[in-house]
Amino acid sequence: MANEIKVSFLRELKERFGRLSKLGKSQSLYELGNGAARIYIRYSKVHERGQTFYGLRKEDLQQLEGHPSLMCFIWDNQTEPLFLPYADYEDVFKSTTPASDGQYKVQVYIQDAGNELYIANAGRFNVESYFGWQQLASLMEKAKLTDMPSLSHAQVQTLLGKIGFVKGFDIWIPRYDRGRLDWSLTQPFASTLAIPHQFQSIENVLSEIDVIWIERGSGKLRSLFEVEHSTPIYSGLLRFNDVHLTTSNTNATYNIVSNDDRRGLFSSQLNRPTFRASGLDVCCAFMEYANVFIWHKRISELGRD
């Protein structure tokens, strides 16, 4: 099955972008055109709870350095390939150590609350905005996200709230922030008026979290977001840790949302012993502002807004 899926993917890749050749002896590294782009292609079956498992060889990743490069993750019954710019994650890989077999252990979590990449010993990263062939086309054309606005804290809250609302969740936004939401970015949505009663013991902590997606009917926490526009990432992680340690909802995901240049800081802070001991390091993801903007744009263009 893996070979059939990869062969089909390579066929479509060649039809869309032309000349395709292998790099060296690797069975996973390819080059388009005359150095237009390098692609590292990895396949996995989909396991329980929507998890996929990949091994990324250190020596293969090194061949992506200094080139327009993408890591491509494919799996069974996938509607669109997932292309991740290697440059966005190069510092993360360099800050961690591969396993004894020379591979970085990576997972993709396929979930309604937003697809995430998990890199062992580095953390989780939201990758929702990286699906689709346009990611490769943009890289080859050296297109940059120059038209993305410079988002304020409140504007990021607005977009995150609307994404969750469209996905069918109740939305919590702190009361003192609701009047600052920017309705010029999207159609207004209603915020829930109270934290679910089963979380009264930590209501003081939850009430300060920037955005929370709550399952309608059950009141379960689905995704929590802290927008660290200028505040220390560590403070958001501590708040998440309090929630993680005092609730039994193991399906909740935690997201630090910030500028791309703080991705490395997120990884180093998350790998403090206290967060590794609590298990927060395997359920907390980093999401950059551009990711939020593109995710909202994608949902709007698909007609779900």
N, C-alpha and C positions, 0 to 999 in steps of 0.2 A: 504493500500500500504506500509506504514511504517513497519508494522509487517512482510509482505511478504519479503521485502528487508532485514530486519534484520535477519529473520529466514534463508534466503538463505545465508547471510554472515556468520552467526554462523555455518551453516552446512559446508561451505567451510573451515572455520577456523579450525574446528575439524578434517576434512579430511586431512588438510595439517599438523597440528601440534599436533594432538592427544588429550589427556584428557583435557576437558574444564569444569570449574565449576564456579558458581556464587559466588560473594563475599558478604557475609552478606545479607541484605534485598534489596540491590540495584538491579534494573532491567537493569543496564547499565555497572556494573563492573564485570569483569571476570578474572579468573586466569588460566593460561596454565600450565599443568604439576604440579609438586610439587614446586610451586613458581618460575617457570622459567621466567614468565612474567605476568604482570598485564595489562589489556586492558580496557580502558574506551570508550565505544561505543556510539556514538551519531548520530542520523539520522535527516535529514531535507529535505523537498521538495526544488526544485529549483524555486526561485521566479524571478521577473523581473530583467533584466540586469545581470543574472547569479549569483544571491545572494542566499546564504543559511543562515539559522538562527538557532543557538543552545544556550541552556542554560547549563552551567556547574556548578553543585552544589559544593559549597565550601567543604562540608563534603565528597563528593566523591573524589575530588582532593586530599584531605588530606590522603586518603587511598593509593594514588600512591607514596607518599613520601617515600624515602629510599628503593624503590624496582625498578627492571628493569620494567619500565612502559611506556605505549604509550597511547596517546589520539587518537582514531580512528574516523574519520568523514566520514559518508557515505550519499549518496543522490541518487536520481533517475537517471537511465541510466549512472551510473558511470562505467568507464572502469577499474579503479584500485582504491583500497581503499587508503585513505590518513592517514598515521600513523605519528604522531608527538611525539618525545620523550618528556615525561613530564619534565625531568630534564632540558631540554633546555629552558623551559618556566616557571619553578617554581618561579624564582625570579621575573618575570614579574607579575605573578598572586599575589604574596605576596606584591608587591608594589602598587597594586590597591585594591579597595574596591568593593565587589560584590553588586548587586542591592538589594533592600529591601526584595526580595524573597529569598535571599541567593545564587543567581546564578550569575555567570559571564556571561555577554552577549557577544556572539562570532558569527562572521560571516566568511564564506569562500566565496571569490569572485572568480568565475570561469571565466577566461579571457585569451585571446590569448597572452597577454603581460606578462603572468606569474600569476599563481594562488596565492592568498594571503589570509592570516588569519588576521582578524581584531578582536582585543580584546578591548572592550569598555574602554575608559580612559587610554589605554596603547599604542595603535597604530596598524599599519599594518606590517605584517611580510611575506616575500616571502616564500612559502612552496613548490615550484616547485620540489625540489629534494626529497621530502618525500613520493611520490606516489609509490605504489607497495608492494607486499608481502615480498620482500627482506628486507624491513625495519624491519619487525618483526623477520625475520630469523636472521638478523644481531644482533639485540638486544639480542635474546636468546643465541646466540653464543658469546656474549660479544665482538663482533668485533668492532674495532675502526678504524677510518679513518687515519691509520698510513702511508699509501702510498700516501696521498695527499701532493703535494709539498708545500713548503713555498712560497706563491705567493707574488710577488712585486706589487706595484701600477699599473705599466704598464701592467703586465700580467693579472691582473683582468680586466683592460680596454679591453685588447685583447679578452678575453673570453666573456665579456658582449657584445662587438661589434659583435662578430661572432654569438652569439645566436640570437641577433636582426636581423642580416643579413639573417640568415637561415629562420627566421620567416617572411621575406619579407619586412622589414623596411629599410628605408634609415638610415645611421648611421652618427651621428656627433661626432667627437672626436676633441678636441682642436688642432689647427695646431701645436703647440709646442710639443704635445705629440705623434703625428703620427709616427715620426721617432723612437720612443722608443717601439712601439708595438712588441710583441714577436711572430714571425711567426713560431717558433719551436713548438708552442702549437696547432696551427690550420692552415688551409689554408688561405692565405691572402684574405681580402675583401677590397672594396673601401670605403673611407669615403666621405660623401657629402662635397662639397666645400664651401657651404655658409648656414647660418641660413635662414630659409624661410622668405620671404620679409615682411610677415604680422607681424613679431616679431621684426622689426627694432628698435622699441622704447626701447626694453630690450635686444638688441643684445649683449651689453657689458656684461650682466649677463649670458645669455645663452651660449655665446662663451667660457666661462670658466668652464662650467659643464663638468664633465669627460666623460660621454657617454649619448647621447640622441638618442632614437628611434623615427623616424619621419615617418608618414604614407606617402607612395608613392602616388603621385598625388595630395592629399589634402594639404600636408604640415603641417598637424596637429601634435602636440607633443603627443606622445603615452606614453613613459616612459623615465624618467630622472634618472640618477644614479650619485651619488657622492661617490667616493671611499675614505673613510677617513682612510687612512693607518696609518698616524701619526698625522694628523691635527685634531683640535677640531671638534666634531660632530656638535656643535652649528653653526659653520660657514657655513657648508653645508645646514643646516636647514634654515638659514637666506637667502641664495641664492635661495633655493626652494620657500621660502615665497614670495620673490620679484616676482618670475615668477607666482606663484599662484594668487597673488593679482592683477597682471596687465594683465592677459589673461582670456579669457572667455571659455577656453577649460577645461570643468569640468571632462572630461574623462581621463585626463592625470594622471599618477601615478608617485610618487616620491619615490626614494629608496636610503637609506643610506646603503652603503656596507662597512663592517668592520669585525674585528675579533669577534668571538662569545662572548668573555668576555666583549664586549662593548654594548651588548644588553640592559642591565639594564640602562646604561648611556643614550642610545638613548631614552628609554621610559621616563626617568625623564626629559630630555631636551625637548622632543616633547610636554610634558604636561605643559610647561610654558604657562601662560595666553595669551601671544601674538600669539602663534600657535593655541591655542584652539579658540581664537576669530576669526582668519582668516579662520579656517576650515582645515588648513594643517594637523592637527592631525588625520583626518579621511581619508586622501588620501596619507599619507607618510608611507612607509614600511621599515623595517629593513631586510637586507639580509647579511648573513655571507659569508665569502670566500668559505667555504666548499660547501655552497649551489650553488654558481656560478660554482664551479669546477664540481660538480655532475650533474648540469643542462646541462652544455656543454657536458659532457661525455654521458649523457642520449640521447641527441639529436644526437650525433655522432653514438652511438650504434644502434639507430633506423633507421640509414641510411639516415638522412635528411641533413647531412653535405655535 
